[in-house]
């Protein structure tokens, strides 16, 4: 059984930098097609978009023993990559009507509403962000 986390980052970053930063945050190691790493437990699929959130990061792994906290990882990445990170959390209860979270550079986490756009995802204009305590 495979496990996965999908993150969307607001600004475009080189894949090499993303892999390097993720390897600092995930002790079991990550790799991608462009940046293989022997014995990495996590595989990164990286894509660029023309939407508000310019890149998507798909992390997947097979190990039942490896457990990654998607909210904590998004919050850490927002800080170290200096960009907002959007995710649909797997194990975090959100206010009614909300399914997405925004982790910000200043280590805040908000429940947000999103819209699908032609090439990706964006925050829904003129909707309230709800500050969450984690």
C-alpha positions as CSV (number, residue, x, y, z in Angstrom):
1,X,0.0,0.0,0.0
2,X,1.3,3.4,-1.0
3,X,1.0,6.5,1.1
4,X,1.2,10.1,-0.2
5,X,1.1,13.8,0.5
6,X,0.3,16.5,-2.1
7,X,1.5,20.0,-1.5
8,X,1.2,23.2,-3.6
9,X,3.8,25.9,-3.3
10,X,3.2,29.5,-4.3
11,X,6.4,30.5,-5.9
12,X,8.6,28.6,-8.4
13,X,11.7,27.0,-7.0
14,X,14.3,24.8,-8.6
15,X,13.7,21.1,-8.2
16,X,17.2,20.7,-6.8
17,X,16.5,23.2,-3.9
18,X,13.2,21.4,-3.1
19,X,14.8,18.0,-3.0
20,X,17.7,19.4,-0.9
21,X,15.3,21.0,1.6
22,X,13.0,18.0,1.8
23,X,16.0,15.8,2.5
24,X,16.6,17.9,5.6
25,X,13.0,17.7,6.7
26,X,12.5,14.0,6.0
27,X,15.2,11.9,7.7
28,X,14.4,8.8,5.6
29,X,15.4,10.7,2.5
30,X,13.6,11.7,-0.7
31,X,14.5,11.3,-4.4
32,X,13.1,12.4,-7.7
33,X,13.7,11.3,-11.3
34,X,16.2,14.1,-11.8
35,X,17.8,13.6,-8.3
36,X,18.0,10.0,-7.4
37,X,19.2,9.0,-4.0
38,X,20.1,5.5,-2.9
39,X,17.8,4.1,-0.3
40,X,15.5,7.1,-0.3
41,X,12.2,6.2,1.3
42,X,10.1,8.9,-0.3
43,X,9.7,9.8,-4.0
44,X,8.9,13.3,-5.2
45,X,6.9,14.1,-8.3
46,X,7.3,17.8,-9.1
47,X,5.2,19.8,-11.6
48,X,5.1,23.5,-12.6
49,X,1.8,25.3,-13.1
50,X,0.7,28.7,-14.3
51,X,-1.8,29.1,-11.4
52,X,-1.5,31.1,-8.2
53,X,0.3,28.1,-6.6
54,X,3.0,27.6,-9.2
55,X,4.3,24.2,-8.3
56,X,2.9,20.9,-7.0
57,X,4.9,18.5,-5.0
58,X,3.6,14.9,-4.8
59,X,5.4,12.8,-2.1
60,X,4.8,9.1,-2.0
61,X,6.2,6.1,-0.2
62,X,5.5,2.4,0.4
63,X,6.8,1.8,3.9
64,X,4.1,1.1,6.5
65,X,6.6,2.2,9.2
66,X,7.2,5.7,7.7
67,X,4.7,8.2,9.0
68,X,4.8,11.8,7.8
69,X,2.7,14.6,9.3
70,X,1.4,16.5,6.3
71,X,0.5,19.7,8.2
72,X,3.8,19.8,10.1
73,X,5.7,19.2,6.8
74,X,3.8,22.0,5.0
75,X,4.5,24.4,7.9
76,X,8.2,23.6,7.9
77,X,8.5,23.9,4.1
78,X,6.7,27.2,4.1
79,X,9.3,28.5,6.5
80,X,12.4,27.0,4.9
81,X,11.4,27.7,1.3
82,X,10.0,31.2,2.1
83,X,6.7,30.6,0.3
84,X,3.1,29.8,1.2
85,X,2.2,26.1,1.0
86,X,-1.3,24.8,0.3
87,X,-2.5,21.3,1.3
88,X,-5.6,19.3,1.9
89,X,-4.8,17.8,5.3
90,X,-5.6,14.2,5.9
91,X,-5.9,14.1,9.7
92,X,-6.8,17.7,10.7
93,X,-10.4,18.7,11.6
94,X,-11.3,21.9,9.8
95,X,-14.2,24.3,10.2
96,X,-17.4,23.3,8.3
97,X,-17.1,24.0,4.6
98,X,-13.3,24.1,4.6
99,X,-11.1,21.3,3.2
100,X,-7.8,23.1,2.5
101,X,-5.1,24.7,4.7
102,X,-2.6,27.4,4.0
103,X,0.8,27.3,5.8
104,X,2.5,30.7,5.7
105,X,6.0,31.9,5.9
106,X,5.5,33.2,9.4
107,X,4.5,29.7,10.6
108,X,0.7,30.4,10.7
109,X,-1.8,27.8,9.5
110,X,-5.2,28.9,8.1
111,X,-8.3,27.1,6.8
112,X,-8.9,28.4,3.3
113,X,-11.2,27.9,0.4
114,X,-9.8,27.2,-3.0
115,X,-10.9,27.1,-6.6
116,X,-9.6,25.0,-9.5
117,X,-8.2,27.1,-12.3
118,X,-7.1,26.2,-15.8
119,X,-3.6,25.0,-14.8
120,X,-3.8,24.3,-11.0
121,X,-5.3,25.7,-7.9
122,X,-5.8,29.2,-6.3
123,X,-7.2,30.7,-3.2
124,X,-10.9,31.6,-3.7
125,X,-11.0,35.4,-3.9
126,X,-12.7,37.4,-1.2
127,X,-13.2,34.5,1.3
128,X,-12.2,34.5,4.9
129,X,-9.0,32.7,6.1
130,X,-9.6,31.1,9.5
131,X,-6.5,31.0,11.8
132,X,-6.1,27.5,13.2
133,X,-4.2,26.4,16.3
134,X,-2.1,23.4,15.8
